[in-house]
Structure formats: C-alpha cells, structure tokens
C-alpha cells in the first residue's frame, strides 16, 4: 500500500477531499544534484494537491489523515494509461502498412498513418471504458486508512 498524509478539506457523502503537499523524493537520492527531476521540482516548487478519496473512517473536515492506494492498482492503471494507446498506435500502423501493401501492391505511408490514428483512437476508447469500469473499484481508488496524530507546534 502506498501511503501519503494530508488533511481533510471537504466531505461529500462517502468521499472526502484531502489536500496534501506534493513531495519530491529528491532528498533521499544520492544523484540529487545531477538529476533533471530535482531541477524541475525546484522550479515548480511545492504545490498542494487535492484528491477525492473513499472515506472509510468517517473523517471530518480538519482531520489529519493517512491515505493509501494499492500498488497493484497503480501498476495496472499506469499500464492501461500508457501501454494500451501506444500498442494501438503501433499495432494500427503495422496493420495499415500491411493492408496498404496488400491492397495497393506497394507499401505507402498513408495507410500506415491512417492505421496508426485508428489504433490510437481505439486505444483511447478502450481506456475510456476501462476508466468508467474501474471508477468504483477500490483497488484503483485512494482510501482513508487512519487518522494521523500530530503533536502541537510550539
């Protein structure tokens, strides 16, 4: 389970809106001075992020909480978002190239481009259906795990 802390800014039924500060892992990396990610994090600064999470613990506005999401959901979701449209693009380009060569007798780029576009659009359409199907699946949703106790600042 990947975990992050934040605080509740709003509650809507079974969901809560959690605000957390986007953090970079650059502080713990030995290559932090020569890394492009560290440079980008310095330029963009630390920004606050709002996230809708499943409120299992009946948290209220102002509570400091720990949210979590299953690693398997992150991996499967990432593959769906990146790999499927890309596979559609390349698969469509190859199919278009083969179909164009078979039908026209010579291979041209136009059928490959049309196939790539059709494959990419088909991948995006599949991704839209996948997104709607997993919208309520808790393995893809961040959830509130527990309240976080904070010591008062002096």
C-alpha positions in Angstrom: 0.0 0.0 0.0 1.4 3.4 -1.0 0.7 6.0 1.7 0.6 9.8 1.9 -0.5 12.1 4.6 -2.8 15.1 4.3 -5.8 16.9 5.8 -9.5 16.8 5.0 -10.8 20.0 3.4 -14.3 18.8 2.5 -16.6 15.8 2.9 -19.2 14.7 0.3 -21.1 11.6 1.3 -18.9 8.6 1.3 -16.0 10.6 -0.2 -13.6 13.1 1.3 -11.4 15.7 -0.3 -7.9 15.5 1.0 -5.2 18.2 0.5 -1.6 17.1 0.6 1.7 18.7 -0.3 3.3 17.3 -3.4 6.7 16.0 -2.4 9.7 15.0 -4.3 11.9 12.1 -3.3 15.0 14.0 -4.2 16.1 14.4 -0.6 16.9 10.8 -0.2 18.6 10.2 -3.6 22.4 10.3 -4.0 22.2 11.7 -7.5 20.0 14.7 -6.5 22.5 17.4 -7.8 22.7 16.0 -11.3 19.1 14.9 -11.7 16.6 16.6 -14.0 13.7 15.6 -11.8 15.2 17.5 -8.9 15.7 20.6 -11.0 12.1 20.5 -12.2 10.9 20.1 -8.6 12.9 23.2 -7.6 11.4 25.3 -10.4 7.8 24.1 -9.8 8.1 24.4 -6.1 6.0 22.5 -3.6 2.4 22.6 -4.7 -0.7 21.5 -2.9 -2.8 18.7 -4.4 -6.5 17.9 -3.8 -7.6 14.3 -4.1 -11.0 12.7 -3.7 -10.7 9.6 -1.5 -13.1 6.9 -0.1 -13.9 8.0 3.5 -13.9 4.6 5.3 -13.1 6.1 8.7 -15.7 8.8 8.9 -13.2 11.6 9.0 -14.3 15.2 9.3 -13.1 18.5 7.9 -9.8 19.5 9.5 -8.7 15.9 10.4 -5.1 15.0 9.6 -5.2 11.6 7.9 -3.2 9.0 6.0 -4.4 8.0 2.6 -3.4 4.9 0.7 -3.7 3.2 -2.6 -2.9 -0.4 -3.6 0.4 -0.8 -5.6 -1.3 -3.2 -7.9 -3.9 -0.6 -8.8 -1.2 2.0 -9.6 0.7 -0.5 -11.8 -2.4 -1.7 -13.7 -3.7 1.8 -14.1 -0.4 3.0 -15.4 -0.2 0.2 -17.9 -3.7 1.0 -19.1 -3.0 4.7 -19.5 0.4 4.4 -21.2 0.6 1.0 -22.9 -2.8 0.5 -24.4 -2.9 3.7 -26.5 0.7 3.1 -27.5 0.1 -0.5 -28.5 -3.0 0.7 -30.5 -0.8 3.3 -32.3 1.9 0.8 -33.3 -0.5 -2.1 -34.0 -2.6 0.1 -36.2 0.4 1.4 -38.0 1.6 -2.1 -38.8 -1.8 -3.3 -39.8 -2.3 -0.2 -42.1 1.1 -0.7 -43.6 0.4 -4.4 -44.3 -3.1 -3.7 -45.6 -1.9 -0.9 -47.9 0.8 -3.1 -49.3 -1.6 -5.9 -49.9 -4.4 -3.8 -51.4 -2.3 -1.3 -53.4 0.6 -3.6 -54.3 3.1 -1.1 -53.0 3.7 0.0 -49.4 2.9 3.6 -48.8 2.9 5.7 -45.7 -0.7 6.9 -45.9 -2.3 3.6 -44.9 0.2 3.3 -42.1 -0.7 6.8 -40.8 -4.4 6.1 -41.1 -4.0 2.7 -39.2 -1.9 4.4 -36.5 -4.6 7.0 -36.0 -7.3 4.4 -35.9 -5.4 2.2 -33.5 -4.6 5.2 -31.2 -8.3 6.3 -31.2 -9.3 2.7 -30.5 -6.9 2.6 -27.6 -8.3 5.8 -26.1 -11.8 4.5 -26.5 -10.9 1.3 -24.6 -9.2 3.5 -22.0 -12.4 5.5 -21.5 -14.4 2.3 -20.9 -11.7 1.0 -18.6 -11.8 4.2 -16.6 -15.6 4.1 -16.2 -15.5 0.4 -15.2 -12.8 1.0 -12.5 -14.3 4.2 -11.2 -15.9 2.4 -8.2 -13.3 -0.4 -7.8 -11.5 0.2 -4.5 -8.3 -1.3 -5.8 -7.9 1.7 -8.1 -9.2 4.3 -5.6 -7.3 6.0 -2.8 -8.9 5.4 0.6 -8.5 6.9 4.0 -6.6 4.5 6.2 -6.4 6.2 9.6 -6.3 9.5 11.4 -2.9 10.9 12.0 -2.0 12.3 15.4 0.0 15.5 15.2 1.9 17.0 18.0 1.2 20.7 18.7 3.8 23.1 17.3 5.4 25.4 19.8 
